Each structure stands twice: as structure tokens, then as C-alpha cells.
């Protein structure tokens, strides 16, 4: 198998540190977000149960002709379903906003931690790496930079190829990114 086509392996230790750092950023927000996601997922499975219940009520109504009794049973179910949907939408809005806040704060903390740790590296490290390699760890998200470059090419802007971003500076090749699997897992 060609070296470029290999998928990056998930490094459990790195993933564990990432999850720990994410949780340390704001444990309350992480827990609230998880609860909102689970709640929204649970509410999205409820319509099947409600449909089955409503269909059984309609079937009884059809056999007996008692629409007043059926409406007394169906209306509260529909109201309950609407209330659950409204709460679910509110939970989705809340967890979407929290995820945006958590992501920005987490990235800031991650970059700060990387910068602080890089300050302890020996001078030889900086002498042996090309000029764009070091700062790209802080500033470039592989997919974001690639998408921006491709967008500019499609728009006819004719941008310069990002230095040391694509292997051999060839935009036809996929950027190397060893943390992508961990990020997608989160």
C-alpha cells in the first residue's frame, strides 16, 4: 500500500489527552451539551410511538364511531408531541450554540498549550524544520485551508499554493493530517 493512502491510526493516548482537555475547558457546558444531544435524539424517536398510539385510537373510533372519545384521546397526545418538539428544538439550539463556544474555547486552549510546550523545545528543533511547518501547527486546520484554497481556485483568483501544506506542494495531493481521526471521533 502506498504511504500516502494509509489512513492515520487513532492514537489512544492523544485522544485521551484531547478529551481530558475538552472536559477541563468547561465540564458543565460539556455535560449540558451531551444531555441536550441525548434529549434531542430521544425526542426524534418519539413520533413512531405516537403514530402507533394515534392509529390505534383512530381504529377504535372507526369501529365504534365515537369521534368525541377519540378526539379527547388524540388532542392531548398531539399537544404533548408539539411541546416535546418545541423543547427539542430549544435543546438543539442550545447545544449548537454551546458546541460553537466550546469549540472556540477548546481551540484557544489547545493552541495556547501547544505554544507553551513549544517554548520548551530546543533551538535545534526550530533549525531543522522548514519555515512554514512550525506555525502551520497553530494556524491551519487541514480541511479549512484546503477548502479555502480550492474555493479561491474555483473563483479564478489564482492563489499561491500554501507552502509546506500539500505533500511536495502539490495541490492534487491530500494534506497530511495525523489528528484527523481523533477530531472526527470527537
C-alpha positions in Angstrom: 0.0 0.0 0.0 1.2 3.5 -0.9 2.3 5.5 2.1 0.1 8.5 1.2 -3.0 6.3 1.0 -2.7 5.0 4.5 -5.3 6.2 7.0 -3.9 7.7 10.2 -4.2 5.4 13.2 -6.0 6.6 16.2 -3.6 7.3 19.0 -5.5 6.4 22.1 -3.2 8.4 24.4 -3.6 11.5 22.3 -7.3 11.0 22.1 -7.5 10.7 25.9 -5.5 13.9 26.4 -7.8 15.7 23.9 -10.9 14.5 25.7 -9.5 15.4 29.1 -8.5 18.9 27.8 -12.0 19.3 26.3 -13.7 18.3 29.6 -11.3 20.6 31.6 -12.2 23.6 29.4 -15.8 23.6 30.7 -17.2 20.5 32.3 -20.7 22.0 32.9 -21.0 23.0 29.2 -19.8 19.6 28.0 -22.4 17.8 30.3 -25.2 20.2 29.3 -24.4 19.7 25.6 -24.3 15.9 26.0 -27.7 16.0 27.8 -29.2 18.2 25.1 -27.9 15.9 22.3 -29.3 12.8 24.0 -32.7 14.5 24.7 -33.0 15.7 21.0 -32.2 12.2 19.8 -34.7 10.7 22.1 -37.5 13.1 21.1 -36.8 12.4 17.4 -37.6 8.7 18.0 -41.0 9.5 19.7 -43.2 10.2 16.6 -43.2 6.5 15.7 -44.7 5.6 19.2 -47.2 8.5 18.9 -48.2 7.4 15.4 -48.9 3.9 16.6 -51.0 5.1 19.5 -53.0 7.6 17.3 -53.6 4.9 14.7 -54.9 2.5 17.3 -57.3 5.3 18.6 -58.5 6.0 15.1 -59.1 2.3 14.5 -61.2 2.1 17.6 -63.1 5.3 16.5 -63.7 3.9 13.1 -65.2 0.7 14.6 -67.3 2.4 17.2 -68.0 5.8 15.5 -67.2 7.6 18.8 -65.2 10.7 17.4 -65.6 12.7 20.7 -63.9 10.0 22.7 -61.2 9.7 20.1 -60.6 13.4 19.9 -60.3 13.5 23.7 -57.5 11.0 23.5 -55.8 12.3 20.3 -55.7 16.0 21.2 -53.6 15.6 24.4 -51.2 13.3 22.5 -50.7 15.9 19.7 -50.2 18.7 22.3 -47.7 16.6 24.1 -45.8 15.9 20.9 -45.8 19.6 19.9 -44.5 20.5 23.4 -41.7 17.9 23.1 -40.8 19.1 19.7 -40.6 22.7 20.9 -38.4 21.6 23.8 -36.3 19.5 21.4 -35.8 22.5 19.1 -34.7 24.6 22.1 -32.3 21.9 23.1 -30.8 21.7 19.6 -30.3 25.5 19.5 -28.7 25.4 23.0 -26.3 22.6 22.1 -25.4 24.1 18.8 -24.5 27.4 20.5 -22.7 25.6 23.3 -20.7 23.5 20.8 -19.6 26.6 19.0 -18.5 28.2 22.2 -16.8 25.0 23.4 -15.0 24.6 20.1 -13.6 28.1 20.0 -12.5 27.9 23.7 -11.0 24.5 23.2 -9.1 25.5 20.2 -7.8 28.6 22.0 -6.7 26.4 24.9 -5.2 23.8 22.6 -3.2 26.4 20.7 -2.0 28.1 23.9 -0.9 24.8 25.3 0.9 23.9 22.1 2.6 27.3 22.1 3.6 27.0 25.8 5.0 23.5 25.2 6.8 24.7 22.0 8.7 27.3 24.1 10.4 24.4 25.9 11.7 22.8 22.7 15.5 23.1 21.9 16.7 25.6 19.3 17.8 22.6 17.2 14.1 21.8 16.6 13.5 25.2 15.0 16.7 25.0 13.0 15.8 21.6 11.5 12.2 22.4 10.4 11.2 24.4 7.4 9.7 27.9 7.9 6.1 27.1 7.4 6.0 23.8 9.2 6.1 25.2 12.7 3.4 27.9 12.5 1.1 25.8 10.5 0.5 23.6 13.6 -1.1 26.6 15.3 -2.9 28.4 12.5 -4.0 25.8 9.9 -6.8 23.4 10.1 -6.1 21.0 7.2 -9.6 20.9 5.8 -10.3 24.6 6.2 -7.1 25.7 4.5 -7.7 23.2 1.7 -11.3 24.3 1.2 -10.3 27.9 1.1 -7.6 27.2 -1.4 -10.0 25.2 -3.6 -12.7 27.9 -3.3 -10.2 30.6 -4.5 -9.1 28.5 -7.4 -12.8 27.9 -8.5 -13.4 31.7 -8.1 -10.5 32.3 -10.6 -8.4 34.2 -8.0 -5.2 32.1 -8.8 -3.9 31.9 -5.2 -0.4 30.8 -4.3 -0.2 27.2 -3.2 0.2 27.2 0.6 3.9 26.5 1.5 4.5 23.1 3.0 0.8 22.4 3.2 0.3 19.8 0.5 2.9 17.0 0.2 5.6 18.2 -2.2 3.5 21.5 -2.6 1.2 19.6 -5.0 -2.5 20.6 -4.5 -3.6 17.4 -6.2 -2.4 15.5 -3.2 -4.2 15.3 0.1 -2.7 17.3 3.0 -1.2 15.1 5.7 -3.0 15.3 8.9 -2.3 12.9 11.7 -5.0 14.2 14.1 -7.9 14.0 11.7 -9.2 10.6 13.0 -9.3 11.9 16.6 -11.0 15.1 15.6 -13.7 13.2 13.7 -14.2 10.8 16.6 -15.0 13.8 18.8 
